[in-house]
Amino acid sequence: TKVFAVTAFFSVFAYGWLLIILVVITPDKVDIVEGCITFGFFPLLVSLSYAMDKDLLFTKTRAMFDKIVAAQECDNDDGVSPRLVRKVTSEVARKGTISQDVLNALLNSHKQNGNQPKSRARYRIEATRSLFMKSKLPSRQTPVSQAPTTVDAVEPIRTCQIMFAPTTYSVLENAGTVELTVKRTDATATCSVQYATKDGTADKDDYKPKTGELNFQPGETTKTITIEIIDDNQWEQDETFYVILSNPQSGDDMTSLAPQCVATVTIVNDDVPGYLTFVKDEFHSLSKDGEAKIVVQRRSGCSGVVGAKWTTKDAQGAKAATAGEDYQETSGTVEFKHEELEKEIVVKLMPKPEANSFFMVELSDPYGGATLDKTTDGGDTKCICEVIIDYDTKSMAKTQTSLFGLDMESQWIAASTYKEQITMAILVNGSWEGQEEAGVGDVICHIIALPWKLLFATIPPPDFLGGWLCFVFSLIYIGFVTAIVGDMAASLGCVLSMPDEITAITLVALGTSLPDTFASKTAAVQDPHADNSIGNVTGSNSVNVFLGLGLPWTIGSIYWSMNFDSLRQDWEGHDAGGKMFGVSEALGGMGYLESYPDGGFMVPAGNLGFSVGVFTTCALLCIAGLVVRRKLFGGELGGPRGPKVVSAVFFVCLWFTYIGCASAMILSSD
């Protein structure tokens, strides 16, 4: 949702920024500063979206929400089943008291219903829903082993009953306090009730035990009990304690305890210990140095004292090192103090003039709440790295290349992949088997697309230089294809006698946006969520402006700033819809020379103000439609067939509305 908010904002702001530049600040002109700022919004958008996706920003705002107490209520506000409530009420009505068997059943039910600790994510969701008065999540049925086994005997039901409402609370460890609500059913008389805390899995190190008495005056229906929560920096499991009501008193002797006389408070740990991993998969060390240094990092958290066991192990293979001959077999524990992020493991090497060899170092058995990096060899239970012992100086070349990601084995694999992707581009359906099964339609489509397939098959595979070559070449090729699509669309518009502005918002926009449409459709079908699908639309919309216009604007503004004097005649004679740049408006020209005697990179705004106004209106309606869909149907995409069709028609109509209004304005101005 946060990334969607960022991309949605920039998708609307981008066109507003165009209006500010070309209409307000420097009408019909883009200077160097404006071009650079426009292009600079592109990395800003990418960085901000990444930061929001990784929860690197607005941590204080989230912490404020994290401290909200989430009160989980059962269906009847008491944490016990309706059937048991009816049984208790019936027995009290018949006997005037409650038997021990029924009381035990009441307590067992109380322990089984909603009073167990839940995950951090669950509590945060419940807290936010509680803040905005949303429905609660269903309770999981996990028993609590340390709930109190006895409470004060429940008195016969009279006019006034005192109870907790609700009976279950959750609070983050850094919240400072938790407030429990006690209410009574009748407020006519003065009454009091005593309360006391009782340890569960939490003890005096987690909260401050408290006892006291609540006094209700006539007219008062609720009281609060405030209990202090103790914060620390050590990770631990979520823990619970209990608050018990007892000894109700009133002047008219008509006050008793309700079955909801025990409240459970779960303290949710907010310390993030992080996970442990090696900084890289391979470490190179020279035998003559006498030791190998392996760096272990603590990532995604730094709270508390954590650590893990480590040990050396012989590798398998022809170049495997042997403990005792090539290195000293060692084991130990690597421990990180609070907020410590990096530690070093040292293994002694034996100086031997032999061929290069390698051994393994394993991390295992993490403690203190930390975990191991599951993306490395060993999965969730182990973290493994290789230590390569280089016996001669020639091996330093390999060390240097590995520092720059130039692993020769991976480059050989990449070269093989290069050959495969070119072969796939040449063959129908991408393989010999597919070509044998291809029909006439497949062959025709393949012939039409073959030049494009061969062009994009020349993009380096992602195995080269960690994928950076693939990324850079992909951007270059996309820009090349976009330019071709733009020129072809402009030529088609010329043949159809369409104004350039209408060609731009129809043919050119379709040609450049259809790939995004298909990409969003694929993401919507393959992903369980709509994040990638919606984010691709809103993100690409703003990137079209910041990158697609910002980069050429920056280049154009720099070019004309440097070459205006030598190209002055060309600039003054430039034809913009039958009007010359250098001719005054009184004589039927653009009049730019009068406004900008030093020239510049000119971009006539035309009907930009009207187009941006219509686009912004349609964009806001579109975003509002997505928000409404989330509230009504639980998601931006999908849902019941009827509303799904209506939403699709609504969004398509927005596009036609924009095209119709913008085209009408362009034609009327001509």
Stockholm file with secondary structure:
# STOCKHOLM 1.0

chainA/1-670         TKVFAVTAFFSVFAYGWLLIILVVITPDKVDIVEGCITFGFFPLLVSLSYAMDKDLLFTKTRAMFDKIVAAQECDNDDGVSPRLVRKVTSEVARKGTISQDVLNALLNSHKQNGNQPKSRARYRIEATRSLFMKSKLPSRQTPVSQAPTTVDAVEPIRTCQIMFAPTTYSVLENAGTVELTVKRTDATATCSVQYATKDGTADKDDYKPKTGELNFQPGETTKTITIEIIDDNQWEQDETFYVILSNPQSGDDMTSLAPQCVATVTIVNDDVPGYLTFVKDEFHSLSKDGEAKIVVQRRSGCSGVVGAKWTTKDAQGAKAATAGEDYQETSGTVEFKHEELEKEIVVKLMPKPEANSFFMVELSDPYGGATLDKTTDGGDTKCICEVIIDYDTKSMAKTQTSLFGLDMESQWIAASTYKEQITMAILVNGSWEGQEEAGVGDVICHIIALPWKLLFATIPPPDFLGGWLCFVFSLIYIGFVTAIVGDMAASLGCVLSMPDEITAITLVALGTSLPDTFASKTAAVQDPHADNSIGNVTGSNSVNVFLGLGLPWTIGSIYWSMNFDSLRQDWEGHDAGGKMFGVSEALGGMGYLESYPDGGFMVPAGNLGFSVGVFTTCALLCIAGLVVRRKLFGGELGGPRGPKVVSAVFFVCLWFTYIGCASAMILSSD
#=GR chainA/1-670 SS CHHHHHHHHHHHHHHHHHHIIIIIISTTEECHHHHHHHHHHHHHHHHHHHHHHTTCSCHHHHHHHHTSCEECCCTTSSSSCHHHHHHHHHHHHHHSSCCHHHHHHHHHHHHHSSCSCCCHHHHHHHHHHHHTTCCCCCCCCCCCTTSCSCCCCCCCCCSEEEEESSSEEEEEGGGCEEEEEEEESCCSSCEEEEEEEEESSCCTTTBCCCEEEEEECTTCCEEEEEEEBCCCSSCCCCEEEEEEEEEEEETTSCEEECSCCEEEEEEECCCCCCEEEESSSEEEEEGGGCEEEEEEEEESCCCSCEEEEEEEEECCSTTBCCBTTTBCCCEEEEEECTTCCEEEEEEEBCCCCSCCEEEEEEEEEEETTCEECTTSTTTTTEEEEEEEEECSTTHHHHHHHHHTTCCHHHHHHHHHHHHHHHHHHHSGGGSHHHHHTCCHHHHHHHHHHHHHHHHHHTSCCTTGGGGHHHHHHHHHHHHHHHHHHHHHHHHHHHHTTCCHHHHIIIIIHHHHHHHHHHHHHHHHHHSSSSHHHHHHHHHHHHHHHHTTTHHHHHHHHHHHHHHTTTTHHHHHTCEETTEESSSCGGGTSCCHHHHCTTCCEECCCTTHHHHHHHHHHHHHHHHHHHHHHHHHHSSSSCCSHHHHHHHHHHHHHHHHHHHHHHHHHHHHHC
#=GC SS_cons         CHHHHHHHHHHHHHHHHHHIIIIIISTTEECHHHHHHHHHHHHHHHHHHHHHHTTCSCHHHHHHHHTSCEECCCTTSSSSCHHHHHHHHHHHHHHSSCCHHHHHHHHHHHHHSSCSCCCHHHHHHHHHHHHTTCCCCCCCCCCCTTSCSCCCCCCCCCSEEEEESSSEEEEEGGGCEEEEEEEESCCSSCEEEEEEEEESSCCTTTBCCCEEEEEECTTCCEEEEEEEBCCCSSCCCCEEEEEEEEEEEETTSCEEECSCCEEEEEEECCCCCCEEEESSSEEEEEGGGCEEEEEEEEESCCCSCEEEEEEEEECCSTTBCCBTTTBCCCEEEEEECTTCCEEEEEEEBCCCCSCCEEEEEEEEEEETTCEECTTSTTTTTEEEEEEEEECSTTHHHHHHHHHTTCCHHHHHHHHHHHHHHHHHHHSGGGSHHHHHTCCHHHHHHHHHHHHHHHHHHTSCCTTGGGGHHHHHHHHHHHHHHHHHHHHHHHHHHHHTTCCHHHHIIIIIHHHHHHHHHHHHHHHHHHSSSSHHHHHHHHHHHHHHHHTTTHHHHHHHHHHHHHHTTTTHHHHHTCEETTEESSSCGGGTSCCHHHHCTTCCEECCCTTHHHHHHHHHHHHHHHHHHHHHHHHHHSSSSCCSHHHHHHHHHHHHHHHHHHHHHHHHHHHHHC
//
